[in-house]
Amino acid sequence: MSTADPNVEGRGLSAFQVWLFAAVAFPLQAIAMAVSVYLPQHYARSLGMDLAAVGAAFALVRLIDLPFDPLLGLAMDRTRTRWGRYRVWLLLGGPVTMAAIYMLFMAGKGIGVPYVMAWLLVMYLGTSMVTLAHSAWAAALAPSYHARSHMFGVIGAMGVAGMTLVFVTPLVATAMGGTGMGLAEMGWFILAAIPLAISAAVMRTPEQVADAPPGQKVRAGDYLELVLHPSMGRIVLAMLLFSLGTAWEGALFLFYFTDGRGFSVSEGSLLLIAALGVGLLGAPALGRLSMKWSKHRTVLLAAAAYALALGSLLLVPREAKLLACLPVICTGFLYAGFHVLLRSMTADVADQIRLEQRRERAALLFALITLAPKLAAAVAIGLTFNLMARVGYDPAIGGANAPGALAGLSWAYLLGPIGFVLLGGLSVIGYRLGPAQTAEIQERLAALSDPGGRDPAA
């Protein structure tokens, strides 16, 4: 491995430093998947909470949490300290997240909806602090259109590694004689990973200390202006739709494969691990493809391939377990690519908006695309859990549910993700910010930052 990665040498980072910095995505994505796939099911099945109440609790917390991200993004864009802008936010967000993970994953019987909602809210606050700071810092570290494809591809690969390994813990727990779903083991895994990953990033990654902030007043209309921006609006909509599709699938994954297709929990976990594991190849592969074919075209291609792969499950008989694994593994290869590409595109738009508005908006822009998965998770869990209750599906009796309830589960699992992901791909049609346009924007920004320079387009 070379000592300097050509994709990020403009910021003086070696390949090793890039991977250390990207490690923050490891616990973040482990949390995201464990919370969306295992935690609601654990509360409903193991702790005896009402399924609809669990869905409503997760949905309501996501809605309450929505205003936090823009406020955090605004605060980050205005932060100036001797240690940098984003480093301090990573250090603040880590302990907040750890406290909430302990309370949520180590909870026992007798907890109620208020307990779950309170600690979910704390957890989302902490993960928002870490996610926004990490994403905006990554955009600042990667100096060009293609460098960002590489940077966010590495971040995506580290996130996939976290998602994959956290799902190994239930299997390890079972092998060691455990009888539950391995939630406590997942919690300890995440609690160990958070300080290690954040320490690796803040200790080995340089951050330029910004000058004092200019006097800026932010109007409420600024948020709407950013969402309606031709480039950013497409990204926000695509992120919302992709997140709806994948969150919907994640919420029903274990229910569908254990009760709808006869997999055991261990078999379902192994399938999930395999599907997420191939994302270690998929995230950087899609990032590299985007360097040749542009990011938005790669997003559209990935969406079409995802929908085709998931839809092919309709052709697989229930008893063909091994064959049913192939479409899921294909979607796993593509899954991380959506977020990798859209975050990289957001970094490019941050330059465009900085040129247009003469203001730093990177963290606020990443806050907007972080809002989309939160809103999607609220809608997905709330809708899917209530939908299952309406069709008569009872998670406590599993495969013994009536055929009509199991059929409803199967159709919901397939049609929701396929529809939303396809719409997400279509939403980037008309996006115009390619390599040439981004290079021109960065040239003009460089000229403006030079005291003796002049905007070439002026």
Sequence and secondary structure as in RCSB ss.txt:
>XXXX:A:sequence
MSTADPNVEGRGLSAFQVWLFAAVAFPLQAIAMAVSVYLPQHYARSLGMDLAAVGAAFALVRLIDLPFDPLLGLA
MDRTRTRWGRYRVWLLLGGPVTMAAIYMLFMAGKGIGVPYVMAWLLVMYLGTSMVTLAHSAWAAALAPSYHARSH
MFGVIGAMGVAGMTLVFVTPLVATAMGGTGMGLAEMGWFILAAIPLAISAAVMRTPEQVADAPPGQKVRAGDYLE
LVLHPSMGRIVLAMLLFSLGTAWEGALFLFYFTDGRGFSVSEGSLLLIAALGVGLLGAPALGRLSMKWSKHRTVL
LAAAAYALALGSLLLVPREAKLLACLPVICTGFLYAGFHVLLRSMTADVADQIRLEQRRERAALLFALITLAPKL
AAAVAIGLTFNLMARVGYDPAIGGANAPGALAGLSWAYLLGPIGFVLLGGLSVIGYRLGPAQTAEIQERLAALSD
PGGRDPAA
>XXXX:A:secstr
  SS TTTGGGT  HHHHHHHHTTHHHHHHHHHIIIIIHHHHHHHTS   HHHHHHHHHHHHHHHTTHHHHHHHH
HHT   TT SSHHHHHHHHHHHHHHHHHHHT  TT  HHHHHHHHHHHHHHHHHHHHHHHHHHHHH  SHHHHHH
HHHHHHHHHHHHHHHHTHHHHHHHHTT  S SHHHHHHHHHHHHHHHHHHHHHH               HHHHHH
HHTSHHHHHHHHHHHHHHHHHHHHHHHHHHIIIIIS   HHHHHHHHHHHHHTHHHHHHHHHHHHHHH HHHHHH
HHHHHHHHHHHGGGGS TT HHHHHHHHHHHHHHHHHHHHHHHHHHHHHHHHHHHHHSS  HHHHHHHHHHHHHH
HHHHHHHHHHHHHHHTT  TTTGGGS HHHHHHHHHHHHHHHHHHHHHHHHTTTT    HHHHHHHHHHHHHHHS
TT   TT 
